[in-house]
Amino acid sequence: MNVLKIKNKGFWATLALTATLITGLPYVVSAQSNPGLTIFSGVDRQDILNYHLDFGGKSGGWDRYRLRIPGKKITQGVSKFFISYPDYFTGKFDLKSIEVRVKDKKLPIREIVWDQESRIIEIDLEQPLLESNKVELVFSNVKNPENGGTFYLQGQILTPGQVPLRLNVGTWILSISN
């Protein structure tokens, strides 16, 4: 029996669907780099911040973290950002490749300080951001931890003004796969 002479339309439809699913599956798996559904995190739902890992979040690999803060969390403006991470996060950051973006424009940065002992990255803006805007902190050339898992990165801001306040804006719950 010649394979090309099979006239059953259901067979060809099943074969086409199966081939599409098999070839498309690696792309679906590698695209899972957003926070997704978080149920038992210990963090209030309104405090969970959105993020994106551009290169899939593979353990031991290089990645670009896009840590997003919605405008409703920045009502009093920002002069500094603070990102703290847990002691079991063994990744490495490239301070020369950190950007702060608002509406796809890079904001000038005065200084970036990485206190590895306290596990905090401080980003000091050259000019304070005074209006409430969605902000994206872009960390390029990040070396993901060798041990995959879930990592809670805490975001805080320092408000501009005569009495600056250090406010919590939320938590990015990063998933790095093994």
N, C-alpha and C positions, 0 to 999 in steps of 0.2 A: 504494500500500500504506500503510495507516494504522499508525503506530508503536504505538499502543495495542493493536492487534489481534495483535501478535506473541505467540505462545503458547510459544515456546521457553524453557523454564525455565533452561537454561544461559546464554542470552543475558541474562536479567534478573539472574541471580546474578553474572555477570561485570560487568555494568553497575553493580550495587550495590557490589561489592567495589572496582572502579576508582574510583568516586565517593568511597568512604570513604577510600581511600588518598590520593587527591589532596587532599581537604579536611583530612585529618589530618596530612599531611606537614609543614606549617609548625610545628605544635606539637611534633613530634618533633625537628625541627632546633633550635628555640629551647630545648628542654629539655636540650641537651647542654652542661651547665655543671658537671659533676662531673669529677674527675680522669680517670676512665675507665681504660683499659689503657695503661700506660706501659712501653715495652720498653727503649729505648736512651737513658735519661736521664742516666746517670752517677751516679745516686743509688741506694743500696741499697734494695731493695724494702721492707724493714722501716722505713726512714727516710722514706718518702713518706707525707705526711699528707693526710687527706681535707679537702675544701673544697666550697663551693657558691657559685655566683654567681647571686644571685636574679633578675637581669634579663638573663641570657644572655651577658654578657661581650663586648659589642660594642665595637670600638675607638672611642674618642672619646665614648662614651656614659657615662651615670651608672649606677652599680651598687651593690650591697650584697655585700660579701665575708663569708662565714661560714667562718672558718678554724678547723678542729676539731683538738683534741689529745686522743687517747684517754687514759683514766685510767692505763693501764699505763706511760705515758711520764712520769707525774707521781707517782712513788712517794715522793718526799721533800718534797712540798709546793711551793708557789710564793709568792714575795712580789712578783716582777716578771716581766713578759713582755718579750722583745725580738724584734722582727720586723725583719729586714734584707732589703733588696731590691736587685736589680742596678742598675748605673748607667744602663742603657738603659731602665729603667722610668720613663716620663715622666708617670705618673698623679699625681693629687693626692688627699690624704686630708683629711677633715674631722675634726679632733681632737675636736670637741664631740659627734660622733656615733659614738664608739667605745664599745663595751660589752664586758664580760666576763661570760659566762653559765655557770652551773653548774646543771644540772637545771632549766632555764628560769627561773632566778632571776638577776637582775642583781647582781653583786658591786660594792660601793662602790669607786670608784677615787680614789686620792689625787691622782695627777698623771699626765698624759700628755705626753711630750716627743718631738718629732719633730726629729731632727738630720738636716736635709736634706743637709748636706755629707757626713756619714758614711753616709747612707741607712739610718737605723735609727729605728724607733719603739719607745719604751720606755713600758710601761704599769705603773705602780706601784700595787699594790693597797693599800687602806686597812688591811685586815686580811689577813694571809697565809692562803692556802688550805692547810690542814694535811693533809687527807686526800686520798687518790688518787681523783679524780673526772674524768669526761670534761668538758672545757672547750671552750667555743665563743667565739672572739673575733669580734665582729660589727663590721665597719667599714661604716657606712652613708655615703651621699653620697660615694662614691669616683668620681672622674673617671678613667675608664679611659684608658690611653695611646692617643694617636692612631695610633701604629704598632702593629698587632696582632702577636701572636707568643706565645712561651712565656716565662714569667717564673718564676724560682726564688726564692721567698720562704723565708728561713731562720727557723726558730723556735727560740728559746732561752728558758730560764727561770733565775731566780735563786732558789735555795732559801732558806727562812727558817732562822734559827738563829744560833748564835754564830760559826760558820764557814760563811758563805754560799758556795755553789758555783754557778757559771754553767754550766749544762748544755745541750747541744744536744738538742732534742726531735724535730727532723725538718725536712722541706722540703715546702712546698706548691708544686706545679708548676702554675701558673695558665696557662690558654690563653685568650688574648684574640683574638677573630676579627676579621678585616679587614672 
